[in-house]
Amino acid sequence: MKRRSFLKTSGVAAGAASLMPGTVEGITAKSVLAKKRVAMVGTGVRGTSFWGKNLVERYSDILEFVALSDINPGRLELAKKYMGVNCPVFTDFDKMMLEVKPDVLIVTTVDATHHEFIIKGLKAGIQVITEKPLSTDETKCKAILDAEKEAGKQIIVGFNYRWAPHPTKIKELLAEEKVGKITSCDFHWYLNTYHGASYFRRWHGIMAHSGSLWVHKATHHFDLLNWWLDSDPVEVSAYGSLEHYGHNNSFRGANCRNCAYTKDCKFYYDITESKRDFSLYAENEKYDGYIRDNCLWRPEIDIYDKMSAQIKYANGVLVNYSLTTYSPYEGWRVAFNGMNGRIDSTEDIPWEDANMADQASLHAAEMAQDKNEVENFHQVMMMKNFEKDVQIFKIPAPRGGHGGGDERLQDKIFRNQDAPDPFHHAAGSRDGAMSILIGIAARKSIKEGRPIKINELTDLEPMTTRPAYFKGVKF
């Protein structure tokens, strides 16, 4: 694979007008405030809930959906009802942009198509918000960064995990150098046999659509690492294989609804148990052929289900990372070794959480957007060298919305654009690029059997300390 040339910088001026217009004589600013006109492309579960119903319920005083776009007309009509909006729908994205002329475009399509709609939104001169990952390969990433620079706007990338109280506390301790200079980190993420398996059932199981879980899922994890360590990756060595799902089974069916082995398969998924999933997908598969309850053992699955990487950062930190997709439980562990001590933390490890729900319910609660109650506490443990005492920090753990990160992210984007951001939670294109470049390098490392330097993929210069390029946006 030949080296791809990227922009040397993606820092661009944050254009666009303020959300709050100025006042005129005798009229308050509030009374002349025009709602921002929002269009969304992609009406799957993520789009219609997190970026759809959420926004309608929380921010309808300042924004309104003026159009929805998807290749599937059945999902479009269902999306309108679920979100509670009455706006035109389009199977032709270009026609939507021409006729509706929105102020804001939200992109929640299949990962491999993000670049297409991001670039068209930028060329239309409007604010673009994209679901993670930014894209799936370095060529598409370069095209996005080029378009962003030309448009003079900044893309917003929806990295919600950063905003949760638990990762934020870890960031605070690291920023304050509580255990001195960090030298190494261990970060291990476990997907259970409910959630982990679902990726292989869906379009994510095909490399051409998702870029593999190195990109689709691990972009979250790599972004946390980049943000926590406040540095850029410079080199990645990785291993990975497909040895559980896909061809690794003695039987398989067309899909779960049409399978002779439902009594024998521990992974059997009954899509009819979810009225929403059945309505959104099964009843509309006739339009685009997308099967939501696909067989986990279909031979065309070509992504990895076991992944491990070592990442070297520009500031000298070495990271050992792994992702497991068929664990009996779902959660993560992280540890930072510093010159003067160590920081450890975990999330959702069953024997460390007396209130742990069953694994299917756990994921449903995490994804839910209407659960803000605090059911438990996460702990961050810090111990300094030559000291016997362990300091334990207890952080409230809201169960819904990715640990409370979802609502904080969206409040910053839509309502509190001028709010202080001392830990640089807000994320843009460079954050999105650096997170996917780790995953892309990992894929290349596995394929070629060698360490991959980030600058083989991009001309974005890895920085010892991450540049404060993202200024936030007003639209």
Residue pairs with C-beta under 8 A, 6 or more apart in sequence:
1 444
3 456
3 457
4 138
4 139
4 142
4 457
4 458
5 142
5 459
6 138
6 141
6 142
6 145
6 433
6 457
6 458
6 459
6 460
7 142
7 145
7 146
7 149
7 459
7 460
8 459
8 460
8 461
9 460
9 461
9 469
10 145
10 148
10 149
10 428
10 429
10 430
10 433
10 460
10 469
11 430
11 467
11 469
12 148
12 149
12 151
12 152
12 153
12 154
13 152
13 153
13 154
13 471
14 153
14 154
14 471
14 472
14 473
14 474
15 151
15 152
15 153
16 127
16 153
16 473
16 474
16 475
17 474
17 475
18 474
19 33
19 36
19 62
19 417
19 474
19 475
20 29
20 33
21 29
21 32
21 33
21 34
22 29
23 29
23 32
24 32
33 62
35 61
35 62
35 63
35 64
36 62
36 63
36 64
36 103
36 104
36 475
37 63
37 64
37 66
37 100
37 101
37 102
37 103
37 104
38 55
38 63
38 64
38 65
38 66
38 102
38 103
38 104
38 105
38 106
39 65
39 66
39 67
39 68
39 69
39 96
39 97
39 100
39 102
39 104
39 105
39 106
40 47
40 51
40 52
40 65
40 67
40 68
40 69
40 105
40 106
40 107
40 108
41 68
41 69
41 70
41 93
41 96
41 105
41 106
41 107
41 108
41 109
41 117
42 69
42 70
42 107
42 108
42 109
42 110
42 131
43 52
43 68
43 69
43 70
43 72
43 75
43 76
43 78
43 79
43 108
44 75
44 108
44 280
45 276
45 277
45 280
46 108
46 131
47 79
47 106
47 108
47 131
48 79
48 82
48 83
48 280
49 82
49 367
49 369
50 369
50 406
51 106
51 108
51 129
51 131
51 158
52 65
52 79
52 82
52 83
53 82
53 83
53 84
53 369
54 369
54 406
54 410
55 63
55 65
55 410
55 414
56 65
56 83
56 84
56 85
57 84
58 407
58 410
58 414
59 410
59 414
59 415
62 414
62 415
63 104
63 414
64 85
64 87
65 83
65 85
65 87
66 87
66 88
66 100
66 102
67 87
67 88
67 89
67 90
67 96
67 100
67 102
68 76
68 79
68 80
68 85
68 87
68 88
68 89
68 90
69 76
69 89
69 90
69 91
69 92
69 93
69 96
70 76
70 79
70 89
70 91
71 91
71 287
71 288
72 91
72 284
72 287
72 288
72 290
73 89
73 91
73 287
74 283
74 284
74 286
74 287
75 280
75 281
75 284
75 287
76 89
76 90
76 91
77 89
78 279
78 280
78 284
79 89
80 86
80 87
80 89
82 276
82 280
88 96
88 99
88 100
90 96
90 99
93 117
93 120
94 120
97 105
97 120
97 121
97 124
101 124
102 126
103 126
103 127
103 475
104 126
104 127
104 128
104 129
104 475
105 117
105 121
105 124
105 126
105 127
105 128
105 129
106 129
106 130
106 131
107 114
107 117
107 118
107 121
107 128
107 129
107 130
107 131
108 130
108 131
109 117
110 203
110 209
110 210
111 133
111 135
111 136
111 209
111 210
111 211
111 215
111 216
112 135
112 136
112 140
112 208
112 209
112 210
112 211
114 130
114 131
114 133
114 134
114 135
114 136
114 140
114 144
115 135
115 140
115 141
115 143
115 144
118 128
118 130
118 134
118 144
118 147
118 155
119 143
119 144
119 147
121 127
121 128
122 128
122 147
122 148
122 150
122 151
122 153
122 155
123 147
123 151
125 151
125 153
126 475
127 153
127 156
127 473
127 475
128 153
128 155
128 156
129 155
129 156
129 158
129 413
130 155
130 156
130 157
130 158
130 432
131 158
132 157
132 158
132 159
132 219
132 220
132 223
132 432
132 435
133 211
133 215
133 216
133 219
133 432
133 435
133 436
133 439
134 141
134 144
134 155
134 157
134 219
134 429
134 432
134 433
134 435
134 436
135 141
135 144
135 211
135 432
135 436
136 210
136 211
136 215
136 216
136 436
136 440
137 211
137 440
138 437
138 440
138 457
138 458
141 433
141 436
141 437
141 458
142 458
144 155
144 429
145 429
145 433
145 460
148 154
148 155
148 429
153 473
154 428
154 429
154 470
154 471
154 472
154 473
155 428
155 429
155 432
156 413
156 426
156 427
156 428
156 473
157 427
157 428
157 429
157 431
157 432
158 409
158 427
159 220
159 223
159 409
159 427
159 431
159 432
159 435
160 401
160 402
160 405
160 406
160 409
161 167
161 220
161 223
161 224
161 402
161 403
161 405
162 168
162 171
162 223
162 224
162 227
162 405
162 409
162 425
162 427
163 404
163 405
163 406
163 408
163 409
163 412
163 425
164 402
164 403
164 404
164 405
164 408
165 378
165 395
165 396
165 397
165 398
165 403
165 404
166 345
166 347
166 378
166 380
166 395
166 397
166 403
167 224
167 228
167 403
167 405
168 423
168 425
169 380
169 393
169 395
170 228
170 334
170 336
170 343
170 345
170 380
171 227
171 228
171 423
172 423
173 179
173 343
173 380
173 382
173 393
174 182
174 228
174 229
174 230
174 336
174 343
175 230
175 423
177 338
178 338
178 341
178 343
178 382
179 336
179 338
179 339
179 340
179 341
179 342
179 343
179 382
179 384
180 338
180 339
180 340
180 341
181 338
181 339
182 229
182 317
182 336
182 337
182 338
183 316
183 317
183 318
183 337
183 338
183 339
184 317
184 318
184 319
184 320
184 336
184 337
185 225
185 228
185 229
185 317
185 318
185 319
185 320
185 334
185 335
185 336
185 337
186 319
186 320
186 333
186 334
186 335
187 221
187 224
187 225
187 319
187 320
187 321
187 322
187 332
187 333
187 334
188 321
188 322
188 323
188 324
188 332
188 333
188 334
189 217
189 218
189 221
189 321
189 322
189 323
189 324
189 332
190 324
190 327
190 329
190 330
190 331
190 332
191 199
191 217
191 323
191 324
191 325
191 326
191 327
191 330
192 326
192 327
192 328
192 329
192 330
192 359
192 362
192 363
193 266
193 267
193 326
193 327
193 328
193 359
194 330
194 359
194 360
194 363
195 330
195 359
195 363
196 305
196 324
196 325
196 326
196 327
196 330
197 245
197 267
197 269
197 296
197 325
197 326
198 269
199 205
199 210
199 213
199 216
199 217
199 303
199 325
200 245
200 246
200 296
200 301
200 303
200 305
200 325
201 256
201 269
201 292
201 293
201 294
201 295
201 296
202 292
202 294
203 209
203 210
203 290
204 210
204 213
204 216
204 303
205 245
205 246
205 294
205 298
205 300
205 301
205 302
205 303
206 300
206 301
206 302
206 303
207 302
207 303
210 216
210 303
211 436
211 439
211 440
211 443
212 303
212 304
212 439
212 443
213 303
213 304
213 305
213 307
213 323
213 325
214 238
214 240
214 304
214 307
214 323
214 438
214 439
214 440
214 442
214 443
215 436
215 439
215 440
215 443
217 323
218 307
218 321
218 323
218 438
218 439
218 442
219 432
219 435
219 436
219 439
220 435
221 321
221 323
221 332
222 233
222 311
222 321
222 434
222 435
222 436
222 438
222 439
223 427
223 431
223 432
223 434
223 435
225 311
225 319
225 321
226 232
226 233
226 431
226 434
226 435
226 466
227 424
227 431
227 466
228 336
229 313
229 315
229 317
229 319
230 315
230 465
230 466
231 313
231 314
231 315
231 317
231 463
231 464
231 465
231 466
232 313
232 314
232 434
232 454
232 462
232 463
232 464
232 466
233 311
233 312
233 313
233 314
233 434
233 437
233 438
233 441
233 454
233 462
234 312
234 313
234 314
234 453
234 454
234 455
234 462
235 311
235 312
235 441
235 451
235 452
235 453
235 454
236 309
236 310
236 311
236 312
236 438
236 441
236 442
236 445
236 451
236 452
236 454
237 309
237 310
237 445
237 450
237 451
237 452
238 307
238 308
238 309
238 310
238 441
238 442
238 443
238 445
238 446
239 307
239 308
239 309
239 446
240 304
240 306
240 307
240 308
240 442
240 443
240 446
241 304
241 305
241 306
242 248
242 301
242 302
242 303
242 304
242 305
242 306
243 305
243 306
244 305
244 306
244 325
244 326
245 296
245 297
245 301
245 305
245 325
245 326
246 296
246 297
246 298
246 299
246 300
246 301
246 302
246 305
247 297
247 299
247 301
248 297
249 296
249 297
251 261
251 264
251 265
251 297
252 261
252 295
252 297
252 298
252 299
253 259
253 260
253 261
253 295
254 295
255 291
255 293
255 294
255 295
256 262
256 268
256 269
256 270
256 271
256 293
256 294
256 295
257 271
257 272
257 282
257 293
259 265
259 268
259 295
262 268
267 296
269 293
271 277
271 278
271 281
271 282
271 292
271 293
272 278
272 282
277 292
280 292
281 290
281 291
281 292
281 293
282 292
282 293
285 291
285 292
304 446
305 325
305 326
306 324
306 325
307 322
307 323
307 442
308 320
308 321
308 322
308 323
309 319
309 320
309 321
309 322
309 438
309 442
309 445
310 318
310 319
310 320
310 321
311 318
311 319
311 321
311 438
312 318
312 319
313 319
314 462
314 463
314 464
315 464
315 465
328 359
329 348
329 349
329 350
329 356
329 359
330 348
330 359
330 362
330 363
331 346
331 347
331 348
331 349
331 350
332 346
332 347
332 348
333 344
333 345
333 346
333 349
334 344
334 345
334 346
335 342
335 343
335 344
335 345
336 342
336 343
336 344
340 384
340 385
341 382
341 383
341 384
341 385
341 387
342 382
342 383
343 380
343 381
343 382
344 380
344 381
344 382
345 378
345 379
345 380
345 381
346 352
346 378
346 379
347 378
347 403
348 356
348 362
350 356
353 376
355 375
355 376
356 362
357 365
365 371
365 399
365 400
366 399
366 400
366 401
366 402
366 403
367 402
368 399
368 400
368 401
369 400
369 401
369 406
369 407
370 400
371 398
371 399
371 400
371 401
372 398
372 400
372 401
372 404
372 407
373 398
373 399
373 400
374 396
374 397
374 398
374 399
375 397
375 398
375 399
376 397
376 399
377 394
377 395
377 396
377 397
378 394
378 395
378 397
378 403
379 392
379 393
379 394
379 395
380 392
380 393
380 395
381 390
381 391
381 392
381 393
382 390
382 391
382 392
382 393
383 389
383 390
383 391
396 404
397 403
397 404
398 404
400 406
401 407
408 425
409 425
411 419
412 419
412 421
412 425
412 426
417 472
417 473
417 474
418 474
421 472
424 466
424 468
424 470
426 470
426 472
427 470
428 469
428 470
430 460
430 467
430 469
430 470
431 470
433 458
433 460
434 454
434 460
437 454
437 457
437 458
437 460
438 454
440 457
441 452
441 453
441 454
441 456
441 457
442 452
444 452
444 456
444 457
445 451
445 452
454 460
454 462
455 461
455 462
